[in-house]
């Protein structure tokens, strides 16, 4: 069976601290990559999340930029966990789009 090409929003590799929280649960991590629809972080030690859960993410970007958003935990690998954006507060959208730059509108091919 041959691999099929699909397209997804382009991912930008960014190193940034991320605080992941849900109720009394929280973990610190580091962003691996980000796209217009979500982001992946390094899997925190003792991670106990489950796909489908809603989490609050606080991204600490360069300078004094801070982006707080809500995201659904969608998948994991041995080394990272990935989230899909659920809600980005209106006042935090500009810093996020500035970070993404041209990646916000770009698609990339990937194999399944």
C-alpha positions in Angstrom: 0.0 0.0 0.0 1.5 3.4 -1.0 1.5 6.5 1.2 -1.0 9.2 0.4 -0.3 12.9 0.5 -2.6 15.1 2.5 -2.4 18.8 3.4 -2.4 20.5 6.8 -1.7 23.9 8.1 2.1 24.5 8.0 3.9 24.1 11.3 6.3 26.7 12.6 9.1 25.3 15.0 9.1 27.6 18.0 10.8 27.2 21.4 8.7 28.7 24.1 7.6 27.8 27.6 4.0 26.5 28.0 1.9 26.1 31.1 -0.8 23.4 30.6 -3.6 23.5 33.1 -7.0 21.9 33.7 -8.7 22.4 37.1 -6.2 21.5 39.8 -3.9 19.7 37.2 -1.0 21.6 35.7 2.3 20.8 33.9 5.1 22.8 32.4 6.4 22.1 29.0 8.1 23.5 25.9 6.4 24.1 22.6 7.6 22.0 19.7 5.6 23.6 16.9 2.6 25.7 16.2 0.2 26.2 13.3 -3.0 28.2 12.7 -5.1 25.4 14.2 -3.1 24.0 17.1 0.3 23.2 18.7 2.4 20.4 19.9 4.5 20.4 23.1 7.1 18.1 24.6 5.3 15.4 26.7 5.6 16.4 30.4 6.8 13.8 32.9 3.9 11.8 34.4 1.4 13.2 31.8 -2.1 12.1 32.7 -4.3 13.8 30.1 -6.7 12.1 27.8 -7.7 12.9 24.2 -10.9 15.0 24.0 -10.1 16.9 27.2 -10.2 20.7 27.2 -7.0 22.4 28.6 -5.9 26.0 29.2 -2.5 26.8 27.6 -0.4 29.8 28.5 2.3 30.5 26.0 5.2 32.6 27.1 6.6 34.2 23.9 9.6 36.5 23.2 9.6 39.8 25.0 6.6 40.3 27.2 4.2 38.5 25.0 1.8 36.0 26.7 -1.0 34.2 25.0 -3.7 32.4 27.0 -6.0 30.1 25.1 -8.1 27.0 25.3 -7.3 23.9 23.4 -8.5 20.3 23.1 -6.0 17.5 23.6 -6.1 15.5 20.4 -3.2 13.1 20.2 0.1 12.1 21.6 3.3 10.3 20.7 6.1 9.0 22.9 7.7 12.5 23.1 4.9 15.0 22.4 1.3 15.9 23.0 -0.8 17.9 20.5 -3.7 20.3 21.0 -6.2 21.8 18.7 -7.2 25.4 19.4 -10.7 25.7 20.8 -10.9 29.4 21.9 -8.4 32.2 21.5 -9.5 35.4 23.3 -9.9 38.3 20.9 -7.2 40.4 22.6 -4.6 37.5 22.2 -5.2 36.8 18.6 -2.9 39.5 17.2 0.2 38.3 19.2 -0.5 34.7 18.0 -0.9 35.7 14.3 2.2 37.9 14.6 4.1 34.8 15.8 2.8 32.7 13.0 3.5 35.3 10.3 3.2 33.7 6.8 2.6 30.3 8.4 -0.9 31.3 9.3 -2.1 30.9 5.7 0.3 28.2 4.4 -0.4 24.5 3.9 2.1 21.7 3.8 2.0 18.2 2.5 2.4 15.2 4.8 2.1 11.4 4.4 -0.2 9.2 6.2 
